[in-house]
């Protein structure tokens, strides 16, 4: 076995050679080295916030731009009188709330600094069940923490603090710890694919992250308007895979679509005649492959407008006009 050696008082003493990491460990370590410096410890200072007294708290966030913009959870920052963030290198900054969206449990902050380390976004829609993921948080402010696991399930729903269901949530067995909310869920290539948001108390291996594709869309709106204005259809839904032959016959660019799980009584979808089990193919003139696609199309601008929606309804494909309502 190869070794290095040195001479000491005439004795030849073998030095232990550095062992190479196995491929799994090497990938986790590389991801941590890449993303860890961009994961911020967030401190929500207690005091008299905009909605009354607040208790304060801590969490994590992910820098995505060198001028200090970062993503975190809404529940980490909501009600804080003042916000601050600290990096793993010890630097501390005041933080400004740019926008908050309790409906998706996401918020955008900006640290008062420049030239900061930042992470690269990947795509949550391209994830596969069984794929390696690494959860990185910064619960204390001086040391990022890391756990690794796999994608356990995709397309989950999770109820946000506002009561709205968050769609297309990633389930992973990479353990989350208190203070890691708002941290990064990264793939094996060091790209952020989700924002860690919740763990199920008393359960083994049940942790959740908001898909980064949803987070990017929300971030864009928050940075533009400070809030997310939406319209709604009055239904809940999930992304499904169509039968391959049907997808070819419909000439779909992708093999997925959106299935209606529940229709709210008196809502726009109910008034248009949609029922549980209908499969949405197109909305507002654009193909719908995932729930995220539908969310992106439900902008405030189409509220109250007769908007075409194509669905597979029983044995037929039909197009109906519905008028989305504003989601206050």
Secondary structure, 3 states (H helix, E strand, C coil): CCCEEEEECCEEEEECCCCCCCHHHHHHHHHHHHHHHHEEEEEEECEEECCEEECCEEEEEEECCCCCEEEECHHHHCCCCEEEEECCCCCEEEEEEEEEECCCCEEEEEECCCCCCCCEECCCCCCCCCCEEEEEECCCCCCCEEEEEEEEEEEEEEECCCCCEEEEEEEECCCCCCCCCCCEEEECCCEEEEEEEEECCCCCCCEEEEEHHHHHHHHHHHHHHCCCCEEECCEEEEEEECCHHHHHHCCCCCCEEEEEEEECCCCHHHHCCCCCCCEEEEECCEECCCHHHHHHHCEHHHCCCEEEEEEEECCEEEEEEEECEEEC
